[in-house]
Amino acid sequence: MLKRVIPLVILSASGLILILSYFSPITESLSETVVSWFNILAGVAFVLGAGNLLAVNLEKISSRRPGWAYAAITLVSFCVMLIAGLVKWGAVPNADHPNVHLAGSQDSTQAAYGWAYEYVLSPLTATMFGLLAFYVASAAFRAFRAKNFEAILLLGTAFIILLVQIALGAMLTDWIPANSAFAFLRAESIKAIVTETFQTAGMRAIMIGIALGTAATSLRLILGIDRAALAKD
């Protein structure tokens, strides 16, 4: 019973303190303490996540399940970056503490950690997103089929944006005077109308929906209605 009650009390109290800190300066110091607790728990969660990563991938390698070679690459990469980050090979000395090696910065490519991030992780990320472009194009081709009214709107909007983005779109509308009554038909005007009016309205609606959903979920947790994350008796 205590395994469920105590975490629920801590969760509710922390949530209420963080909410009240926006309205009352009295709870501001308490909110800073709660945030510090969160940072500590986040650090512990990273350790648990690393342990879970090792356990899952080691089990996959030992059982030779499909994809075990990728699991091995994941473990090797994890260990190399972890050691490079902890040891701080090649870290740039800190101006305030030049004799303390661990106080140095790893952001520069002179450090092993920064070099791996800049010349290994960044190119791999760019390559992955470059390959995803082909999948996005394939999905867009399947989605842009005018089967219903919503698909027609999607297809029409995409066609307009793609057209005004290229030089052909500008050439087709350059003959319209910029100071005339039909200036809204120029490519740059159409693009501004779609992106700054319709797209902005849609994005704001989505963000409002996300905010309401987040608030509802937070209230369910604070009031103890949603107990899925708590320990079971």
N, C-alpha and C positions, 0 to 999 in steps of 0.2 A: 504493500500500500504506500509506504513512504517513498518507494522508487518512482511513483507517479505524482505524489503530492508535492514533494520538495522541488523537483524540476519545474512543476507547474507554477508554484509560488514564486520561484526565482524568475521564471520567464515573464509572468504577469507583472511583477514588481519592476523588473528592468524595462519592460515596454512602457509602463505608465510613467516611469521616471524620465525616459527619453522623450515621451510626448509632452510632459509637463515642462521640460526644460526649454521648449520653444515658446512657452507662454509665461513662465515665471523664472526670474533669476535666482530664486531660492534653491531650486533643484539643479542649477547649472553645474556645481561642483560634483553632485551625485551623478549627473549624466556623464561627466568626464571619467569618473570611476567605473561606471558601467561600460563605457567604450574601452577602457583599459582592460577590463575583464574579457570583453569580446576579442581584443587583440591577442590576449593570452590563449583563449580557447581556440582562436584561429590558428595560432602557432602549433598547438597540440593537434589540431585537425590535420595540419600539413604533415606532421609526423605519422599520424595514423594512415593518412592517404599514401604516404611513401611506403609504409609497411604493407598496405594492401596491394600496392603496385608490385612490390617484390614478390609477395605471396602468389598472386594471380599469375604473373608471368613465369615464375619459377615452376609452378605446377604445370603450366602449359608446355614448358620446355622439357620437363622430366617425363611427361606422358606423351611427348612427340605428337601433340594434337596439331591439326592443320593451322598453319600460321605461326608455328613455334619459332621459326627463324626471325620473324618480325618481333616476337617477344624478346628474343635474345638481343636484337639491335636496340630495342627500347631499354633493356636493362643496362647494356653497355653505355649507351648515351646518358642514361640517368646517373650512373656511377661516375662517369668522366666529368659531367657538368657539376655534380655534387662536390667531388674532390677539388675541382678547379675553383669552385666558389668558396669552399671552406679554407683552402690553403692560400688562395689569392696569388697564384703564380703571375708574376709580371705586373702586379698592381702598381699604379702610379702613386708615388709617395704623397702623403697628405702634407700640405704646407704648414699646418699647425702642429703636426706630430710627424716630422720626417723620419724619425728613428723607429717608429712603430709600424711594422710591416702590415699588420692586420687593419690599420687605419686607412690604408691606401684605397683608391677608387678602382673599380673594375670596369667602368664604363668605356674606357679607352680600349682600342684594339691592341694596345701593348700588353694588356692582361690576357691571359688564356681564356678567361670567361667571356670577356668582351669580344675577343677575336672569334671565338666559336659562335657567339650570337650574331655577329656582323657578317661573317663569311660562310657560315654553315646553316644556321637556323633561318636567317633572312632569305637567302637564295632558295632554300627548300620551301619556305612559305610562299614566295613569289611563284615558284614552279607549281605548287599545288593549286593556287588560285588561277594560274594560267590554264591548267588542265580543266578546272571547274568551269571555265568559260564555255567549253564545248558542251558540257552537260547542261549548262544554263540555256545555251542556244537550242539544244534539242528539246528541253522542257518547254521553252517559249514557243517553239514551232508547234508542239502538241497543244499548248494552251491557247494559241491564237487561232482557234477554229470557231467561226461565228455560229455556234450552235444555239445560243440564246442571247437575250438582251445584254446580260453582263459581259459575255464573251465579246460581243460587238463593241461595247464600250472599251474594253481592254485592248482589243485589236486596233480600234480607231485611235485611241490615245497613244499606243506604242508607235503606230505608223506616223502620227504627227510629230512625236518627239524625235524619232529616228530621222525623219525628213528634214526637220529644221536644224538638226545637229550637223548635217553635212553641207558641203558647199552648194549642192544642187538646190537645196531648199532656199538658201539665200538668193541664188540666181533667179529662182522662179518668182520671188516677191520683191526684188530690188526695184522693179519698175513702179511700185506703189510709193508715192511721195510720203516722206516721214511725217510731214505736218498736215496731211490731208485727213478727211473724215474716215478714210478706209485704212489708216495707218495700223489699226489693230490686226489687219490681215498680213502684215509683214512677218517674216519668220521669227525674228527676235521677239516681237510682240506676242505671237501665238505661244512661243515657248514660255515667256514670262507669265502669261495668263494660266497656262496649264500647271506650271511648276509652283508658282507663287500663290495661286488662288485655289484651284481644285486639289492639288497635291498637299498643300499646307493644311487645308481644311480636313482632308482625310487623315493626315498624320496627327493632327491635334485630336481628332476623334479617337484614334487608336491610343494615343498617349493618355487621354482622359479615361478610356476604358481600362488601360493597364493600371493607372493610379487607383481607380475605384476597386479593381480586383485586388491590388496590393493592400489597400486599406481594409477591405473586407477580410482578407486572409489574416492580416495582423490582428484585427479585432477578434477573430475566431481563436487565435492562439492566446491572446492576452486574457480573454474571458474563459479559456479552458474548454471551449467547445470542440476544437480540433485537437485531439490527443494522439494522432497517429505517430508523431515523432517521439513520444514518451515510451519509457520501458514498460514491458508487459510483466504482469505479476506471474 
